[in-house]
Structure formats: structure tokens, C-alpha cells
Amino acid sequence: MSDSNSTPESDPVSGDRERPGTGTRVEVDSLSAVDSDSVGLLDESQGGFGVNLWEGTDRALVERLLPGLTPVVRSRFERDLMVRLLLSRATAPKGKSNGKGLLALRIERLSALGDMKSAVGLLRVSLGGVENEQLARAEIEGLFFQNDNSGACAKVRGLIGRHKGLYWQQANAFCLALAGEHAKSAMIADVLRERETDVGPEFFALVDALAGDKGAHVESLNKPNGLHISMMRAANLKLPADIVQSHRPAVLRAVALSPNAALEIRLEAAERAMMIGALSPRELGELYRAVRFAPKQLDNPVAEAAKIWGPMGRALLLRDAESRRQPTATAEALRQSWELGREKGGRDILLRASLLVLRSIDPAPELVWFAKDAASGLFVAGEIERAMAWYALAEQQSGANDEAKAATIALWPLVMLVDHDTDKWDLERLNAWRDSLKSNSVDVAKSRALMMFSLFESLGRSIDPERWASLVGVTPSVKGDTPDAALRFALRHASESKRVGETVLMSLLTLGDKSIGNSNPLTITTVIAALRRVGLESEARALALEAAIGAGL
């Protein structure tokens, strides 16, 4: 299984960006000569926001706001936007620094997201990583999290004379043990025992285990760092069960990829990591395929999955879908798995995990019954072109097929969110969609209409006053908090002044750590309007699509 770490699906940071090509390097070096805070891994052609990203924004404001970016991001849209912001190659904002510095804060946020590959890559094109203890430690932790003990220990050996804190002494002891110098490693451990409360018992047990003590073990590791996880792996000690209590994306990713963890623990960590963007659907699929099932379970996968519901059950369902040889059979297996996920919980996990299988099915007339499910799953993954192909199939068949007609009605609002063509705006279809909501409870129907109308308005598709009036007084309580007033007005001012970086940063803070589908429509439309003002139209539409899907549409 691959240990690479990059943003799932979009994969904006590939390994070759750690060493930019000649043309790009000139720009990196020229920016670095002015300010190391200006370096980045993404130019505009790679998804960055351009060198003028921070034009007109005060440096102190950026440094104050960046730490507020949430590390646990459940939204694919938010994570992608955040990573692009943090990795963009751009002239640093003007003004005096009031703290750690922009580069350190960007690396800190990338590490918090669990994107260690990007954090290390950014460090390697920057200045000052050796002198700055915080940056040096961040690079070493990033290497440990990527299971690159050789690279991490080379850095430790080069810096141990410069940095003397507890972390450095522990890392040095580990690297000495890896080199076979167990006596020196033990000497460091003996000195550190005077600070055992600060160091933690797991370190001493791991030093003993690395030296060959068969009785050494670690009972608990609920606040691990990259060093701990690398030591556990090198010592071939099983990761304790409480490690999955961690909320750190980097830890969950590392546990998912650790051969020294029980499969059940790895699966739990992997599903959680995928849902916050720290692991790709492909990597989760590889782990699912490592699960062994009895022939009886494979003969009746849906019933058996229901009995053992959880990561193992979802692994069984995906195995079943992957094993089908005919598109119709594969589609049926996916539909059954998603329906079971809706019933028992975990449908979102299954939708993301089954993306590769779904991609393998091409739209065909005999599969029109699957069009709604397929398009919905692809819209969730941001696979717009593929989703539109399934919508086109349903539309073609809608005149003679009731199921195709229903799919067209259900999918039409999502199509309108991603399609710029104003000629396709059709009030009859809007009425048909609105009527289709009557099959839901009154509260659900009103909530979905409110979200959809709000999204349409924010993208410039006007809803007539009569339709808005129909929701007044009967709309259920709106879920989600309204945006902070100060942040809302600051965001509007930044976007009206065309300050792109400030607008993106404040948009992310406005969205916060809640699921976009559970956000207040006012929050979503505030951000959409701001993004559109600074020319980020495709990003605004991506947010609208995710909000609609998250709201059950």
C-alpha cells in the first residue's frame, strides 16, 4: 500500500513538485530572495492563486487568522481550497510580522491537516528550516509520519548539536538505536528518566524494545506524534487500540497504513482518515481488499454485511461490487450497498470508497435505472463531467421511461448549480422538482427548498417572489449557526476590494469545521457571493454543489 500523502482525488501536490523545474525554480528563488514567506509549491497552472494573492492585505492580519483554520476538514471543497491557499506561490503580504511568520504558520496548518508530504515539500523550497527549531522539527515529524526514518534521522544527526529540547533527545535516541548504537541510546534514555513525566512511559518502553527486550510493550498511546509511530513500527510493537481516539489526521493516516496495527484498528482509522481527506478512496480500497472473508460471506454479501455492519461490512460490500464482471451486476451491487449504508449509517463512506468502481461503469441505455444513483455519487466526488454524462442519459430516456424522468427531475437542480448556460434555466423543471419534494415530510421539503432557492439566487438564477413567499412562515427552524457578524462584513469588504487571499482565508473561517450540508444557507451564500466577487466562479459553484448534496438534494 502506498505511503504517499496528498489531497485525495484532486491530488494537487505530486512528488515532483518538491523539486520544481527550471522555469518554476527561477520564480521560487526570486521570491525567496525577497521573503521566505513567499515560497510555495503551486503556481497558477498547478492550482495556486497567483503571485498577487495577498496584494492589499496586511501581514499581521493573515498571521492572526491562519491559526484559526480548522485541522479536521470534512468537506472536500474546503480541504482543497485550504491546501491551495497554503501552498500557493505568492508575494508575502506587506507589513510587520507579529509572531511565528507566515511560512511557519502555513507549514503548521498543513501538518495539522495531515498533509505531511506538502508540509515537507514546502520546507524544502524555503529558507531558514535549519535555524528555526519549529520548522526543523516540523520537517522531521513529517518524515517520521511518512515512515522515512532514514531521511528523518539524517536531519536529526545534522541538527542535534543545534537543538537540545526533549523532542530532539528522544529523536536522537531513536536514530542511534536504528543505527545499532543501543548503549548510546540507553544513556540518553537514562538521562531523560529525570523528566519521565514530561517524556512519557511509552518512550522508555520503546527504547527497551528496540534494544531487544521481548517483554517491552506500550499499553496506551492516545497522544502520539510521528516519532512515537515510527518507533512503534521499527520495534514491531502492535499499536494500542486507544490510538484511534486521536483526532489528528496525520495520526489516523499513519495508523491506517501501519502493518503493526490490528486490521480492525487500521480499518477504523482509514475510514475516518478518508472522510477528512487524509487518505484517498484508493488507499482505503486497498485496505478493504486485505480483509479475508469466508466463502459463505462472499456468497451472500449484503445479508452478511448487515450482520457485521461497520468497516468490515463495508469492506465486504465493496469486495462484492469489485468482483462483478458485468456493468449491470456491478451497478446493482453498488446500489444495494448504498441502500444498506443509508439504512445502517456509513453511506457517505461507501459513496467515497466506491468511487473507483463507479468510474468503471459507463452510461448505457440498459443502465438508465442507475442514472440517478451514479450521477449523485459522481457529483459527491466532484466528478462533474462523468455525472453529467449520466444525467444526459436520463434526459434522453425521460420521454419513455418513468424512472429516467424521475432521475432527471431529481438531478436537474444539481446540474443547474454546475452549468453556466442560462438557456437551460427552466421554470417548468423548477416546478417539477419542487413538486417532487412532496414525497418528503413538510419540514424536509421546506428545508431543501430553502437551501436550493438560496443557492440558485447566490449564483445569479433568480427565484420569483411568489416562490419565496411560499416558504415564509412555514419554513422549519434553519439548522446551522449564522456567520459571525464581524467576519461576515470583513469578508464582504475583502471581496469587494478584490483581495483574493484575504477573501479565501475569511471564507474558510466562515465555513468553519461544521459539515457544509449542516450549515445555515446564509453562511453558504455569503461565501459564494464573496468568491464570485473575486473571480472564483468555479470554486463558488463547487461549494454550492457540495452544500446541496450535503442538504440531502
Secondary structure, 3 states (H helix, E strand, C coil): CCCCCCCCCCCCCCHHHHCCCHHHHHHHHHHHHHCHHHCCCECHHHCCCCCCCCCCCEHHHHHHHHHHCCCCCCCHHHHHHHHHHHHECCCCCECCCCCCCHHHHHHHHHHHHCCHHHHHHHHHCCCCCCCCHHHHHHHHHHHHHCCCHHHHHHHHHHHCCCCCCHHHHHHHHHHHHHCCCHHHHHHHHHHHHHHHHHHCHHHHHHHHHHCCCCCCCCCCCCCCCHHHHHHHHHCCCCCCHHHHHCCCHHHHHHHHCCCCCCHHHHHHHHHHHHHCCCCCHHHHHHHHCCCCCCHHHHHCHHHHHHHCCCHHHHHHHHHHHHHCCCHHHHHHHHHHHHHHHHHHCCHHHHHHHCHHHHHCCCCCHHHHHHHHHHHHHHHHCCCHHHHHHHHHHHHHHCCCCHHHHHHHHHHHHHHHHHCCCHHHCCHHHHHHHHHHHHHCCHHHHHHHHHHHHHHHHHCCCCCCHHHHHCCCCCCCCCCCCCCCHHHHHHHHHHHHCCCHHHHHHHHHHHHCCCCHHHCCHHHHHHHHHHHHHCCCHHHHHHHHHHHHHHCCC
